[in-house]
Amino acid sequence: MNRLAVCQGCLEKQRIIDQLLEENHRLKQQLRYRQRKSEEGFFGSSTPSSKIPVKANTPQQNRNRKGGARPDHVGHGRSSVDAASADRIEEIDIDETCPICGTVLQDKGYEERSVIDSRPIRAERELRPTVIARKISFGSQSDAGASTREVLMSLVYAMKKCFPDP
């Protein structure tokens, strides 16, 4: 039997070398990870482009420019509706506290807005007298009566549209 003779000192030195090599490898991995994270951002390679402070393809002269529209730009948003041409104006009262958690709300001012309601208000106004008349008269007693009333009401409203003043 051929035995390999190794002295105890050499064996100990080899163990230390192996430990140092493993530690060196681990530290290199950490360094690569930290460098990649600093380059790619907090989300790694999934970082949204809006979160990257300076994109790689941005020209040097544009890197210091502030984004967005120019200060004198008016914009092309929806124009607001003045009070005279609005069908309805609703003022909304706001409590001093949050309805969910009860904390006091801070007054940060307000901004006037025009909101286009999803319901057709003019059509609602035109139908209101018909609906009230149907409710007062307890509705139609049969399907044929309901059908007749629909036809008559559509004729009445069509005539009102064609001939507004009798």
Helices and strands as residue ranges (DSSP letters): H 8-40, G 44-46, G 49-51, G 60-62, H 121-136, H 143-162
